[in-house]
Amino acid sequence: MADPRTLARPYAKAIYRLAVEQGSLERWEAALELLARLVEEPRVARYLASPAHGSREQAATLAELAGEYLDEPARNLLELLAEYRRLPLLPEVLAQFRALKAERDQTLEVELVSATELGEEQCRKIEQALERRFARRVRSVRRTDPFLLGGVLIRAGDTVIDGTLRGRLKKLAQALHG
């Protein structure tokens, strides 16, 4: 199967262009976020993976789950994605839509992953350093992962900065083994 990023790209670009033309970037982002969360829900993902349900039925079920939060254009998108069995791509469509929006706004969304909760001052310093490095405004999303042991893992687009203790230990082990 083709790379999900490649498959999602034309949908994200088309939705983005439409949203810009209509002045509805926020509305489309909210609809895509809702749909992405729905398809990531384990029971919904199993339902979508089952060949027992036709594409129209899948689109109708997702539209029903989303309720009044979806307008007619978003429902049309659901039907189109379902027809081509692309509903599981919704999280990637959302990610690419947000990337296009961030590029337009000259912002960069970064994920800060740490073993324990980061303090506001620490986050502010990291964001300032990233703003200097990428020459964009930075908006961070924070997450904890106790398996990192310590330090911070930063994901900014395609760039990953591994400043974790676990990452350092892995590099050390690789250096010692050749």
N, C-alpha and C positions, 0 to 999 in steps of 0.2 A: 504494500500500500504506500502511496505517496506520503511525503512529510506533511503532517497536519498544518504546519505553518504555511506551506505552499498552497494547500487546498483552501485554507481560510482567507488568504490574502485578497483574492478578488472580491469576496463578500465584504470584508472589512473596508476595502477601498470604496466600493460602491455605496455602502451604507454611509460612510464618512462624507462622500461627495453629496449625497442626498441630504444628509443632516446639515451640512454647511449651506446648501442652497435654500433649505427650508428654515434655517436659523433654529434648528432643533437638536443641537449637539447634546445638551443635557438630557433631554427626553430620550434620545436614542441610547445614550450611555446607560441610563437607568434601566431601560428595557433590556438591553444586552446583558447587564449585570444580573438582573432577575432571571433571565433565561439561562445564563451560564451557571448560576447557582442551582437552578432546578436540574439541569442535565448532569451536574456533578453529584447530586444526591444519589446515594447508592441504589435505592429502589428504582428511581427513575432511570438511572444508567442501565440497570438490568432490563427494564422494560424496553428501552430503546434498542438494546442489543438483541432482543428476542425477535426472530423472524416471524413469530406468530402474529405480530401487529403490523398492519399496513401503514404506509406513510401518512395517509390522510388521518388515520386513527391516532397516530403518534402526534401529529401537529395539533389535532383537536384536543388531545389530552393535555399537552403542554399549555395550550391556550386556556383551557379550563383551569389548570393549576395556577396560572398567572392571574386569572380573573380580570378585573377591570383595569389592572395596571398596564395592559397591552392595548395599544390603539390598532387601527386597521392596518397601517403599514407594517407594524411589527408582526401582526398575525400573518400577513402576506409573506414576510420573510420566513416565518416558521414553516409555512406550507412549501415554499421553495426549497428550504434546507431539507425538509422531510422527504420531498420528492426524490432528491438525489442522495438520500441516506447520509446527510451531513449534519444532523442535529448534534452529534457529539463534538462537533467543531466549535460550538458556541463559545466556550471559554477562550479558545484561541482567537476567534473573531473579536471578542471583547478586548483581549490584550492588544491586538493589532489596531483596533479602533482607538484605544487609549493612546497608543504610541503615536498615531497620526495626529491626534488632538494635542498631545504633549509637544510634538514637533512644531505644530502651528503656534502654540502658546509659549514656546521656548522654555518648557519645563521638562524635568526628568523625574520619573517616579523610581525610587530606589527601595529595595527591600533590605532592611537591617535585621539580621538574624543573630541572636546572641544566646548564650547559655542561661543567663538571667535577665530580668527586665533592665533595660538601659534607662538611666536618668535623663531628665530633660536637657541638662547641660551637656552630657556626653553626646546626645543626639544632635544638638545644635552645632557642636564642634565638628562632628562628622559631616553634617549637611553643608556647613560652610566650606570645609575642605573639598567636598565633592562639587560644590558650586564653582569653586576656583578651577578645579580640574576639568570640568565639562563645560564651563562657561554658560550655564543654564541655572534657572531656579530649580531647586530640588525639593521634592515632596517625598517624605519617607513613610514607609509602612513598616511597622515593627512586629517581629515575631520572635518567640523564644523556642529554643531547641536544646534541652539539657545534654544531649549527646555531643555537643560542640566542646564541652568542658570549660571553655573560657574564650575570650576574645569576641570578634565580630566578623561575620560573613556578610559582604555587601554585594548585592546584585543590582546592577544599573544597566538595563537593556541587555546587551550581549556581553557586557563586562562583569566579571566576577572577581572580587578582591577578597581573598581568603586570609583573614587576620586571626583565625581561630587557633587555639592550642592544638586541637585535633589536626588541623591542616598543617601546622608546623611540625607535629610529630610524624605525620605521613611523609612530608618532604625529607625529614631527617632519616627515616627508615629507607626511603628510596635512595638517598645519597650513600647510605652505608651498604646497601645491597647492590650497588653498581649503577 
